[in-house]
Amino acid sequence: MSLTNDEIEYIRNELLNSTRPLIFFDDDPDGLSSFLLFYRFKTESKGIVVKSSPEVSAEYAKKVEEYQPDIVFILDKPMLSQDFIDECKGKKIIWLDHHAPQKRHGVKYFNPRIHDDADNRPTSYWAYRIVEQDLWIAMAGIVGDWALPKDVSDKFKEEYPELLSKDIVNPQDALFNSDIGKISKMFSFLQKGKTTEVLKAIKILTRVESPQELFEHTTPRASLLYKKYKQMDDAYQSLLNSVDTTDKKIILFTYEESKMSFTADLSNELLYRYPNRVIIIGREKNDEMKLSMRASNFILPPMVQKALDGVEGYGGGHDHACGGCVKKKDFPKFIEQLKAQM
Ligand SMILES: [Mn+2]
């Protein structure tokens, strides 16, 4: 069992009966999609995108104080500061997420993994189950989080065969090889860049009527979005094209701090295109390399541990996605020792 029908109905009623909801959401396609679904169901809502940190920190309590909502929703954020909750002084807060379950006081917390740890269907999936409308927006968020739950994707393929063909059965192909995947990418790229521009784009997205409008940019507002997306995509493609793929074991891409906000998009796409290699994105800072590593065909943590032998640094994480940090001077040694195990 995942989120129960009672829980889904509870959240729906709270949203429906609210008069001035304030919604904080994550700045990825899943977070944006979840917000758009809630907003379009309850247009009195106001949204605030929470960028650059997985946590809704205490500082955001000021926004609550300023806006005076009757209820606060937190969507797709893995963490919520207890100070934020305390500073909201008893205001009703509903937090819907699908990352590792957290414990907080004074918040109504909904997470499918509390009931079933294996169920990490995206927040936009649950948001769709709550509002039961705008399936195309939900799918853009779901696919963006590398998921393709059977119930909604079957329904979507039925309604929009041109956006997702029946032959596509795994999440990677949906993301990189379908038109709903392109809409998902728009959701990602439209949230990059200057905040004022991002807010404008989100505002337009709340009004777009159909995937066709967005995709074929049949209205001036959709053309504007498409233009913004295209600018970001051009920058992204030039980064992607600059990645050296001659090494058949490891794809290594390093960049200087502040230069880029495409890390996740880039590593996901490289992993999709080169499933047999280890993808390493390194960010240079002072005399260190901060690493983000991905691999589909290797279990990374033990390999990373071995590669750290005689290297100043640390690393670890999930089977197919790890993080780490090593001194620049030891970086070549780390890479050699990683390669030796492949
Ligand atoms: Mn998510």
Boltz pocket constraint, residues with backbone or C-beta under 6 A from the ligand:
constraints:
  - pocket:
      binder: B
      contacts: [[A, 30], [A, 31], [A, 76], [A, 98], [A, 122], [A, 123], [A, 145]]
      max_distance: 6.0
